[in-house]
């Protein structure tokens, strides 16, 4: 979807969040292909970002707007080709009102502003939490249990019904539904990424849910560059872990996703480093 004559103008919302910031930095490193902009609601980074990894956005590429401010979001969309919508109330701990304003009202503002601005594609950051309800059922329950020795299970597919268990996941289901509507009613290209557990230093908190930073960067870029004919689709964003809770083959088949990392490799590297420190 990139234009060979001029760089694709990409707006990354939540560009001072963990994933948004690494995506912006990656795109900024390819000026012949991308002209990235960042939309943030304040000028300081998320607490999830490691200090040395933070990429500050130049003023001429920075657009400040709260998701609940429809006019501000519309202004941020001017002249944009592709929106990567990462901004959200990330876990709902601030309560329903925050989820409502950021993830319900806000996501509507993003899609509507993109439509009005003539944006060609929206890449919507969803979450693998939209299917966490399967963790109560076998065989998926074994997949969710990090310590389980029984690994004979089928990963949850992208085409299975959603089963959200909290307000945050419910709000992401709403965002996926909006993406479908804007794709099929308004003719936009809308791609949903159900992102797994990404951490600042690639620490593996749960090997069945983990995604490395470079794998999520690859997936986002593949979504940006996908053919315009890809009107709507859903992809799980996890690395090539030995026991993934969700299926990533659909992303391989449609996008050409080739994950570079496995949770197990990162666990072993950390374990070796811990042993070396202990042995002094």
Phi and psi in degrees as a GROMACS rama.xvg file:
@    title "Ramachandran Plot"
@    xaxis  label "Phi"
@    yaxis  label "Psi"
@TYPE xy
-70.6207  149.81  UNK-2
-96.925  125.946  UNK-3
-71.0215  -16.7359  UNK-4
-90.4843  -29.4301  UNK-5
-149.298  154.254  UNK-6
-64.2095  148.26  UNK-7
-75.6463  128.415  UNK-8
-86.7715  112.64  UNK-9
-114.873  127.233  UNK-10
-101.448  120.721  UNK-11
-102.634  111.252  UNK-12
-80.3312  153.622  UNK-13
64.9027  35.5366  UNK-14
-73.043  -7.31482  UNK-15
-106.107  15.4126  UNK-16
-91.1585  172.284  UNK-17
-57.4295  -57.6208  UNK-18
-74.8348  -42.486  UNK-19
-57.2656  -37.4041  UNK-20
-71.4784  -40.2263  UNK-21
-71.7392  -31.5899  UNK-22
-66.7228  -45.6226  UNK-23
-59.4068  -45.8521  UNK-24
-60.687  -40.5967  UNK-25
-63.3053  -47.0698  UNK-26
-65.6873  -38.251  UNK-27
-64.2722  -24.7629  UNK-28
-78.8656  -0.0494988  UNK-29
-128.161  65.0574  UNK-30
-64.8764  -21.1215  UNK-31
-73.9094  -18.4826  UNK-32
-109.377  -33.4317  UNK-33
-133.658  147.459  UNK-34
-121.71  90.2784  UNK-35
-85.2371  147.338  UNK-36
-127.314  153.845  UNK-37
-122.111  132.067  UNK-38
-106.637  126.313  UNK-39
-135.766  161.24  UNK-40
-98.5425  -14.127  UNK-41
-151.398  165.521  UNK-42
-91.7286  10.8273  UNK-43
-120.64  152.275  UNK-44
-76.1511  163.534  UNK-45
-62.8771  149.818  UNK-46
-67.5113  -14.4837  UNK-47
-78.078  -12.6823  UNK-48
-86.1627  129.994  UNK-49
-67.3702  138.899  UNK-50
-53.9576  -44.7216  UNK-51
-73.0475  -13.044  UNK-52
-96.0634  -5.66952  UNK-53
-71.4521  131.143  UNK-54
-108.702  110.758  UNK-55
-75.5895  139.932  UNK-56
-95.8232  128.248  UNK-57
-59.5777  150.156  UNK-58
-56.4919  -34.7351  UNK-59
-74.4144  -9.09863  UNK-60
-113.167  1.44254  UNK-61
-102.567  129.907  UNK-62
-125.713  119.085  UNK-63
-99.7609  123.2  UNK-64
-163.145  141.604  UNK-65
-84.0333  142.198  UNK-66
-58.3714  -30.7408  UNK-67
-78.4769  -6.64776  UNK-68
-95.2223  95.6586  UNK-69
-59.5494  -41.6447  UNK-70
-65.6288  -41.0169  UNK-71
-65.0421  -40.0143  UNK-72
-66.3962  -40.8604  UNK-73
-59.5366  -42.811  UNK-74
-62.4797  -38.9171  UNK-75
-66.0476  -23.1734  UNK-76
-84.5032  -9.45102  UNK-77
-60.4735  125.891  UNK-78
77.8295  12.775  UNK-79
-94.0782  142.283  UNK-80
-92.3966  -45.329  UNK-81
-134.223  135.853  UNK-82
-108.698  129.739  UNK-83
-106.78  103.68  UNK-84
-92.7437  97.0251  UNK-85
-102.276  -20.6574  UNK-86
-67.3608  138.577  UNK-87
-175.303  162.441  UNK-88
-74.0934  111.363  UNK-89
-72.4724  -25.3374  UNK-90
-143.594  -2.31185  UNK-91
78.4124  5.61569  UNK-92
-67.7946  -18.7253  UNK-93
-77.8667  -5.1851  UNK-94
104.987  169.797  UNK-95
-58.8887  -39.1742  UNK-96
-60.8136  -39.198  UNK-97
-66.9508  -42.0661  UNK-98
-61.6163  -42.8346  UNK-99
-59.1965  -50.6029  UNK-100
-71.0888  -41.5512  UNK-101
-83.3941  -44.4828  UNK-102
-102.133  -13.7724  UNK-103
-109.473  -65.7445  UNK-104
-60.605  -45.2106  UNK-105
-62.9811  -43.5354  UNK-106
-69.3072  -33.2173  UNK-107
-62.513  -42.7325  UNK-108
-60.309  -38.7948  UNK-109
-65.833  -50.3092  UNK-110
-65.2041  -41.2461  UNK-111
-68.3348  -41.6053  UNK-112
-64.578  -38.39  UNK-113
-63.0901  -42.4109  UNK-114
-61.3699  -47.0312  UNK-115
-64.049  -32.7141  UNK-116
-85.0044  -4.40238  UNK-117
76.2668  24.6406  UNK-118
-62.7621  135.718  UNK-119
-78.7878  -34.1361  UNK-120
-147.036  142.833  UNK-121
-119.185  125.03  UNK-122
-100.231  110.93  UNK-123
-98.4864  122.934  UNK-124
-80.7301  104.306  UNK-125
-97.6369  -157.799  UNK-126
-147.162  150.23  UNK-127
-68.8424  -9.36149  UNK-128
-65.4684  -15.435  UNK-129
-66.1829  -13.0544  UNK-130
-119.846  16.2664  UNK-131
-64.9818  -18.3801  UNK-132
-60.8582  -21.5724  UNK-133
-71.1986  -15.219  UNK-134
-68.9458  -11.8517  UNK-135
-86.2437  -11.6907  UNK-136
-112.398  144.904  UNK-137
-82.1463  145.785  UNK-138
-87.359  -1.98272  UNK-139
-67.0601  -27.2537  UNK-140
-59.3945  -36.5877  UNK-141
-67.0293  -33.5538  UNK-142
-66.5428  -34.0236  UNK-143
-79.4506  -16.1  UNK-144
-89.3585  107.039  UNK-145
-58.9608  -33.2392  UNK-146
-94.1186  2.93765  UNK-147
-71.6335  136.98  UNK-148
-88.0221  -12.0073  UNK-149
-88.8325  105.362  UNK-150
-111.954  18.5714  UNK-151
-87.0248  80.8988  UNK-152
-140.759  160.364  UNK-153
-102.937  122.207  UNK-154
-58.6742  150.19  UNK-155
-67.1353  132.262  UNK-156
-91.1413  160.889  UNK-157
-68.422  -22.1224  UNK-158
-96.9347  6.91851  UNK-159
-81.7603  152.471  UNK-160
-59.2417  146.123  UNK-161
-71.1035  153.556  UNK-162
-143.236  71.2978  UNK-163
-74.8851  150.83  UNK-164
-121.964  2.9338  UNK-165
-151.692  169.727  UNK-166
-60.4977  -39.2277  UNK-167
-59.404  -49.9478  UNK-168
-64.2852  -38.1023  UNK-169
-61.7848  -39.3987  UNK-170
-66.4039  -31.6079  UNK-171
-72.5459  -32.0653  UNK-172
-62.1383  -41.5694  UNK-173
-59.9661  -43.4709  UNK-174
-62.189  -39.8646  UNK-175
-63.6116  -38.1238  UNK-176
-66.5452  -40.6881  UNK-177
-61.582  -42.2095  UNK-178
-58.5479  -42.965  UNK-179
-61.6588  -45.3285  UNK-180
-63.7073  -46.3666  UNK-181
-67.3612  -27.7189  UNK-182
-72.1341  -44.7605  UNK-183
-93.1075  -21.1722  UNK-184
-98.9008  -39.504  UNK-185
-106.38  -0.0412691  UNK-186
76.2078  13.7333  UNK-187
-81.4019  161.608  UNK-188
-96.722  122.312  UNK-189
-131.217  120.719  UNK-190
-120.212  131.778  UNK-191
-108.808  128.129  UNK-192
-109.247  114.149  UNK-193
-87.6335  91.2588  UNK-194
-79.5901  139.758  UNK-195
-84.5117  -154.44  UNK-196
-88.2006  101.947  UNK-197
-102.725  132.727  UNK-198
-122.544  160.712  UNK-199
-61.3967  -39.9742  UNK-200
-112.21  20.3236  UNK-201
62.5962  24.6375  UNK-202
-65.2064  137.464  UNK-203
-92.4278  105.887  UNK-204
-85.8207  -33.434  UNK-205
-151.064  112.555  UNK-206
-68.6092  -11.6373  UNK-207
-88.6575  -10.0457  UNK-208
-123.22  -1.43537  UNK-209
-79.4457  146.628  UNK-210
-137.663  131.104  UNK-211
-75.8206  161.431  UNK-212
-64.3788  -42.2051  UNK-213
-72.8378  -25.6924  UNK-214
-73.2349  -37.6928  UNK-215
-70.9446  -33.3752  UNK-216
-61.8306  -44.5174  UNK-217
-59.8644  -44.624  UNK-218
-63.4426  -44.5907  UNK-219
-60.8824  -44.1562  UNK-220
-65.173  -38.4951  UNK-221
-61.8025  -37.325  UNK-222
-66.5501  -40.7973  UNK-223
-62.2318  -40.8471  UNK-224
-90.252  -5.8466  UNK-225
-59.649  151.951  UNK-226
-56.5553  145.667  UNK-227
-59.7668  -23.852  UNK-228
-65.7617  -17.7628  UNK-229
-75.1689  94.8457  UNK-230
-77.397  -46.5963  UNK-231
-155.034  137.953  UNK-232
-165.544  165.49  UNK-233
-123.075  135.01  UNK-234
-136.503  138.858  UNK-235
-83.8906  136.739  UNK-236
-109.141  85.3962  UNK-237
-135.173  163.378  UNK-238
-79.7201  179.881  UNK-239
-82.6875  55.6618  UNK-240
-68.5498  151.633  UNK-241
-62.6387  -35.8238  UNK-242
-129.979  67.013  UNK-243
-68.2252  136.09  UNK-244
-69.2631  -28.3584  UNK-245
-121.81  163.348  UNK-246
-89.8823  127.45  UNK-247
-108.254  5.34291  UNK-248
-65.6624  -32.2315  UNK-249
-61.6504  -40.5541  UNK-250
-66.2821  -36.2159  UNK-251
-62.7025  -46.6832  UNK-252
-71.3709  -41.1334  UNK-253
-88.8839  -43.7212  UNK-254
-96.9202  -16.6414  UNK-255
80.7542  23.7429  UNK-256
-60.2519  128.632  UNK-257
-130.347  82.2541  UNK-258
-57.1809  140.6  UNK-259
-96.1161  -15.9096  UNK-260
-125.392  158.344  UNK-261
-132.581  140.708  UNK-262
-57.3335  -39.1478  UNK-263
-61.7608  -36.7162  UNK-264
-65.681  -40.868  UNK-265
-69.8168  -34.9134  UNK-266
-63.2257  -44.3583  UNK-267
-66.0443  -39.2751  UNK-268
-62.4312  -43.9815  UNK-269
-66.3166  -39.5802  UNK-270
-63.0067  -40.9499  UNK-271
-64.9232  -40.9574  UNK-272
-64.3998  -39.7065  UNK-273
-64.3384  -40.5223  UNK-274
-65.1601  -40.9497  UNK-275
-62.7372  -42.1215  UNK-276
-63.9502  -40.8116  UNK-277
-66.4407  -36.0529  UNK-278
-78.4868  -13.9546  UNK-279
